[in-house]
């Protein structure tokens, strides 16, 4: 058997590449290297702007030309770094040589020793990871989540009055509306999205063990923690003052836990939608040319929600692994975080793929109100809750002497199917005030929805 040409091992880089491609701008090896070049270049500019060690601030032209090293980062740049790393066997060192080479091309050889000045690799990596994760989160993942939230909110408003039988513990229960039920997911996800927006993205820039030791020897009079803080914050990141060699990654753990939390809510949405489809509450809209089953022509499988469910489980497992691993580093440094962080993009990718499927899935279903109505009309016994509650109120108000209204309704409804005629006959025979009786006689399963519609419209 002939060997295949080199193939992508991950479905994210093969079958699902188009759906997750925006993340590769930041969370790929190339995206990370571009951020590393950005950090190295901006550090040189920051040092020369301060005229450190007798240097002069770079001209605007030289700054622009130097920044082009990351702003115009391209395939040639990727290839250059790949070839250099094959020799150095060290990714950050390859980036340092890349920046040195750019300085030489610009005739700035006199400041090449400012490249990676005072830095340990983790200084560059901590800022680079913070930049790419921040950008991937705020520019790609969070907008995708908000697309789902908006779709759910729109659905909640449009179907605010769509009465449906609820199923607590899988059993017929007090009705709600489909708008309110899906609105719950929008409400939950919006809260988590706001927390993610407020998450810190931290970096350290304090040398080999977080003490600025080499910096102080090189320039004792410089307030290096202040210089580092100003530099880190100039990149749009938060500054972590107290660290070991590595930035402690707590902000990453907090972020990944929040994203995993959002994934759990989305997983709940996927399983609920799957269940509603199986109950025929939603009809799936046929996609022209699509095949639901290889043998049963009638089928339209809820593949969007099943795909989302599976990918959210994979993403959740990876995010949990990231959170668990990144909180620990032996003594001042070990490399477990380095290998772990290379999978950030994989975790985000499976999450984004799931969100993409949910977004698509929500556009491929239509509400079957006639099914909801039939289900409601077949379960008049659910009004037992309303009736016993009204009777209790009537007893307290002195308009009834009925003892134990709950037991009375339990005897009527538990384990029994009660139709409209039986329920109304029962109400007619109740010893309660006329106004309350008329209110109960007018009640139907379809109108027993409380303020569900108002709640849905308010989301």
C-alpha positions in Angstrom: 0.0 0.0 0.0 1.4 3.4 -1.0 2.1 5.9 1.7 -0.2 8.9 1.8 1.2 12.4 1.3 1.6 14.3 4.6 -1.8 14.9 6.0 -3.2 17.0 8.9 -3.5 14.9 12.0 -6.0 17.2 13.7 -9.4 17.7 12.1 -9.1 21.3 13.1 -6.3 21.6 10.4 -8.2 19.4 8.0 -11.9 18.9 7.8 -12.8 21.9 9.9 -10.0 24.2 8.9 -12.3 26.9 7.5 -14.4 27.2 10.6 -11.4 27.8 12.9 -9.1 29.6 10.5 -9.5 33.0 12.3 -7.8 31.6 15.4 -4.7 30.6 13.5 -4.0 34.3 13.0 -3.0 34.4 16.7 -2.8 30.9 18.2 -0.7 29.2 15.6 3.1 28.8 15.8 3.4 31.6 13.3 1.0 33.8 15.2 3.0 33.3 18.4 6.3 34.0 16.6 4.9 37.2 15.2 4.0 38.3 18.7 7.5 37.4 19.9 9.0 39.6 17.2 6.6 42.4 18.2 7.7 42.2 21.9 11.4 42.1 20.9 11.0 45.1 18.6 8.9 47.2 21.0 11.5 46.5 23.8 14.3 47.9 21.6 12.1 51.0 20.9 11.3 51.4 24.6 14.9 51.3 25.6 16.1 53.7 22.9 13.2 56.1 23.7 14.7 56.2 27.2 18.2 56.8 25.7 19.4 53.8 27.7 23.2 53.2 27.7 23.9 56.3 25.6 21.5 55.5 22.7 19.3 58.0 21.0 15.6 57.6 20.2 15.1 56.0 16.8 13.7 58.2 14.1 10.1 57.7 13.1 11.3 56.1 9.8 13.5 53.6 11.6 10.7 52.8 14.1 8.3 52.1 11.2 10.8 50.0 9.3 11.6 48.0 12.5 7.9 47.5 13.3 7.4 46.2 9.8 9.2 43.1 11.0 6.0 42.0 12.8 3.4 44.2 11.0 4.4 42.7 7.6 5.3 39.2 9.0 4.8 36.8 6.1 5.7 33.4 4.8 9.3 34.4 4.1 9.5 35.4 7.8 8.0 32.1 8.9 10.5 30.2 6.7 13.4 32.2 8.0 12.6 31.5 11.6 12.0 27.8 10.8 15.4 27.5 9.2 17.1 29.3 12.1 15.3 27.3 14.8 16.5 24.1 13.1 20.0 25.3 14.0 19.4 27.0 17.4 16.9 24.3 18.6 15.4 27.2 20.5 12.4 29.1 19.3 12.9 32.4 21.1 16.6 32.5 20.3 15.6 32.2 16.6 13.3 35.2 17.0 16.2 37.2 18.6 18.4 36.4 15.6 15.5 37.4 13.3 15.3 40.9 14.9 19.1 41.3 14.9 19.1 40.6 11.2 16.4 43.2 10.7 18.4 45.8 12.6 21.5 45.0 10.5 19.5 45.4 7.3 18.4 48.8 8.6 22.0 49.9 9.4 21.3 49.8 13.1 24.1 47.4 14.1 25.1 49.7 16.9 22.0 48.8 18.9 21.8 45.1 18.1 22.9 44.2 21.6 19.7 45.7 22.9 17.9 42.8 21.3 16.5 40.6 24.0 18.3 42.8 26.5 18.0 41.6 30.1 15.3 39.1 29.0 14.8 35.5 29.8 12.8 33.6 27.2 9.8 33.6 29.5 9.7 37.4 29.5 9.1 37.4 25.8 6.9 34.3 25.9 4.7 35.6 28.7 4.0 38.8 26.9 3.6 37.0 23.5 1.1 34.5 24.9 -0.8 37.2 26.7 -1.0 39.2 23.4 -2.1 36.3 21.2 -4.6 34.9 23.8 -6.0 38.3 24.4 -6.5 39.0 20.7 -7.9 35.5 19.9 -10.3 35.8 22.8 -11.5 39.4 22.2 -11.3 39.5 18.4 -12.4 35.9 17.5 -13.8 33.7 20.2 -15.9 36.3 22.1 -17.5 37.8 19.0 -18.5 34.2 18.0 -20.0 33.6 21.4 -21.9 36.9 21.2 -23.3 35.8 17.8 -24.9 32.8 19.5 -26.1 35.0 22.4 -27.7 37.4 19.9 -29.4 34.5 18.0 -30.8 33.2 21.2 -32.0 36.7 22.3 -33.7 37.2 18.9 -35.3 33.8 19.2 -36.5 34.6 22.8 -38.1 37.8 21.7 -39.7 36.3 18.6 -41.1 33.3 20.5 -41.9 35.0 23.8 -45.5 33.9 23.7 -44.9 30.4 22.2 -46.4 28.4 25.1 -44.9 25.0 25.7 -45.2 22.1 28.2 -42.2 22.1 30.5 -40.6 18.8 31.5 -39.0 18.8 35.0 -37.3 15.5 35.6 -38.5 14.6 32.1 -42.1 14.7 33.3 -44.9 17.1 32.3 -44.7 20.2 34.4 -45.8 23.9 34.6 -45.8 25.4 31.1 -43.3 28.1 30.0 -42.7 29.5 26.6 -40.0 28.5 24.1 -38.8 32.1 24.0 -38.2 32.1 27.7 -36.6 28.7 27.8 -34.0 29.6 25.1 -33.7 33.0 26.6 -32.3 31.4 29.7 -29.3 30.4 27.8 -28.8 33.9 26.4 -29.1 35.3 30.0 -26.5 32.8 31.3 -24.0 33.3 28.5 -24.2 37.1 28.6 -23.2 37.0 32.2 -20.2 34.8 31.5 -19.2 36.9 28.4 -19.0 40.0 30.6 -16.7 38.2 33.0 -14.5 37.1 30.1 -14.4 40.7 28.8 -13.1 41.8 32.2 -10.4 39.0 32.5 -6.9 40.2 33.0 -4.2 39.4 30.5 -0.9 39.7 32.4 2.7 39.6 31.6 6.0 39.7 33.5 9.3 41.3 32.3 11.7 40.8 35.2 14.5 38.6 34.1 15.8 35.1 34.9 14.1 34.7 38.3 11.8 37.7 38.5 14.3 39.9 40.3 15.8 42.2 37.6 19.2 41.1 38.9 21.1 41.5 35.6 19.3 44.7 34.8 20.4 46.3 38.1 24.0 45.3 37.6 23.9 46.8 34.1 22.2 50.0 35.2 21.9 50.4 39.0 20.3 53.9 38.7 17.4 52.7 36.6 14.1 51.9 38.2 13.7 48.7 36.3 10.3 47.6 37.8 8.9 50.9 36.7 10.4 50.6 33.2 9.1 47.1 32.9 5.6 48.1 34.1 5.4 50.9 31.6 6.6 48.7 28.8 4.1 45.9 29.5 1.2 48.3 29.9 2.2 50.0 26.6 1.4 46.7 24.9 -2.2 46.8 26.4 -1.4 44.1 29.0 -1.5 44.0 32.8 1.7 43.9 34.7 2.6 41.1 37.1 5.2 42.4 39.5 5.9 39.4 41.7 6.8 36.3 39.8 9.5 33.6 39.5 11.2 33.1 36.1 7.7 32.5 34.7 4.6 34.6 34.8 2.4 32.5 37.1 -0.4 31.9 34.6 -3.2 32.5 37.0 -4.9 34.8 34.6 -4.9 32.0 32.0 -6.4 29.6 34.5 -9.1 32.1 35.3 -9.8 32.7 31.6 -9.9 29.1 30.6 -12.2 28.2 33.5 -14.6 30.9 32.3 -14.4 29.7 28.7 -15.0 26.1 29.9 -18.0 27.4 32.0 -19.4 29.0 28.8 -18.8 25.7 27.0 -20.8 23.9 29.7 -23.8 26.2 29.1 -23.4 25.8 25.4 -23.3 22.0 25.9 -26.6 22.3 27.8 -28.0 24.3 24.9 -26.9 21.6 22.4 -28.5 18.8 24.4 -31.7 20.7 25.0 -32.0 21.5 21.3 -31.3 17.9 20.4 -34.1 16.8 22.8 -36.6 19.4 21.6 -35.9 18.2 18.0 -36.4 14.5 19.1 -39.8 15.6 20.6 -40.7 17.3 17.3 -40.9 20.7 19.1 -38.6 21.9 16.4 -38.7 20.9 12.7 -35.3 20.8 10.9 -35.2 22.8 7.7 -33.9 20.5 4.9 -30.6 21.7 3.3 -30.6 21.2 -0.5 -28.5 18.3 -1.5 -27.8 17.2 2.1 -28.1 13.5 3.1 -29.3 12.7 6.6 -28.8 9.0 6.6 -26.9 6.7 4.2 -29.8 4.2 4.2 -33.0 6.1 5.5 -33.9 8.8 3.0 -36.4 10.5 5.3 -34.0 11.4 8.0 -32.6 14.8 8.9 -30.1 14.3 11.7 -29.4 17.0 14.2 -25.8 17.0 13.3 -25.1 20.6 14.2 -26.0 20.1 17.8 -24.3 16.7 18.0 -21.1 18.1 16.6 -21.3 21.0 19.0 -21.8 18.6 21.9 -18.8 16.5 21.0 -16.5 19.4 20.4 -17.5 21.2 23.6 -16.6 18.1 25.5 -13.2 18.0 23.9 -12.6 21.7 24.4 -13.7 21.4 28.1 -11.3 18.5 28.7 -8.4 20.5 27.1 -9.3 23.7 29.0 -9.5 21.8 32.2 -6.1 20.3 31.5 -4.6 23.7 30.8 -6.1 25.1 34.0 -4.8 22.2 36.1 -1.3 22.2 34.6 -0.6 25.9 34.4 -1.1 26.6 38.1 2.0 24.7 39.0 5.7 25.1 38.2 8.5 23.4 40.2 10.6 25.9 42.1 11.4 28.8 39.9 10.8 27.1 36.6 10.0 23.9 34.7 8.9 23.4 31.1 5.5 21.7 31.6 3.8 25.0 30.9 5.7 25.3 27.6 4.3 22.1 26.1 0.9 22.7 27.6 0.5 26.2 26.2 1.1 24.9 22.7 -2.3 23.4 22.9 -4.2 26.6 23.7 -5.1 27.0 20.1 -6.5 23.4 20.0 -8.7 24.0 23.0 -10.0 27.3 21.5 -10.4 25.6 18.1 -12.7 22.9 19.3 -14.7 25.5 21.3 -15.0 27.8 18.3 -16.0 24.9 16.0 -18.8 24.1 18.5 -20.0 27.7 18.5 -20.0 27.7 14.7 -22.2 24.6 14.6 -24.6 26.0 17.2 -24.9 29.2 15.3 -25.6 27.3 12.1 -27.9 24.9 13.9 -30.1 27.6 15.3 -30.8 28.8 11.7 -31.7 25.4 10.5 -34.7 24.8 12.7 -38.3 26.1 12.9 -40.6 26.0 15.8 -43.5 23.5 15.5 -46.2 25.4 17.5 -48.9 22.9 16.6 -46.9 20.2 18.3 -46.4 22.3 21.4 -50.1 23.1 21.4 -51.1 19.4 21.1 -48.7 18.5 23.9 -50.2 21.1 26.2 -53.8 20.0 25.4 -52.9 16.5 26.3 -51.8 17.4 29.8 -54.5 19.3 31.6 -53.4 17.7 34.9 -50.6 20.2 35.1 -53.2 22.7 36.2 -53.3 20.9 39.5 -50.5 23.2 40.8 -52.5 26.3 39.9 -55.7 25.0 41.4 -54.3 23.9 44.8 -52.4 27.2 45.1 -55.6 29.2 44.4 -57.5 27.1 46.9 -54.9 27.7 49.6 -55.2 31.4 49.0 -59.0 31.2 49.3 -58.7 29.3 52.6 -56.4 32.0 54.0 -58.8 34.7 52.8 -61.7 32.9 54.6 -63.6 32.1 51.4 -63.0 28.3 51.6 -62.9 25.6 54.3 -61.2 23.0 52.1 -58.7 21.0 54.1 -55.3 20.0 52.5 -55.9 21.3 49.0 -52.6 19.7 47.9 -53.8 16.2 48.8 -57.1 16.9 47.0 -55.4 17.7 43.8 -52.9 14.9 44.2 -55.7 12.4 44.4 -57.2 13.9 41.2 -54.1 14.2 39.1 -51.2 12.0 40.2 -50.8 9.2 37.7 -54.0 10.1 35.9 -54.7 11.8 32.6 -57.3 14.5 33.2 -58.9 16.3 30.3 -60.4 19.7 29.9 -64.0 18.6 30.8 -62.9 16.7 33.9 -60.7 19.5 35.2 -63.5 22.1 34.7 -66.0 19.9 36.4 -63.7 19.6 39.3 -63.2 23.3 39.5 -67.0 23.9 39.3 -67.4 21.7 42.4 -64.8 23.6 44.5 -65.8 25.6 47.6 -64.1 28.9 46.6 -65.0 32.4 45.8 -66.7 33.1 42.5 -63.9 35.4 41.2 -61.3 32.7 41.9 -63.5 30.0 40.3 -64.0 32.0 37.1 -60.2 32.6 37.0 -59.5 28.9 37.2 -62.3 28.0 34.7 -60.7 30.4 32.2 -57.2 28.8 32.7 -55.8 26.4 30.1 -52.4 24.7 29.8 -51.6 27.2 27.0 -52.3 30.2 29.1 -50.7 28.9 32.3 -47.4 30.6 31.6 -47.1 33.2 34.3 -44.8 36.0 33.3 -42.7 33.8 30.9 -43.5 36.0 27.9 -42.5 39.2 29.7 -39.3 37.6 30.9 -38.4 36.5 27.4 -39.0 39.9 25.9 -36.9 41.5 28.6 -33.8 39.5 27.8 
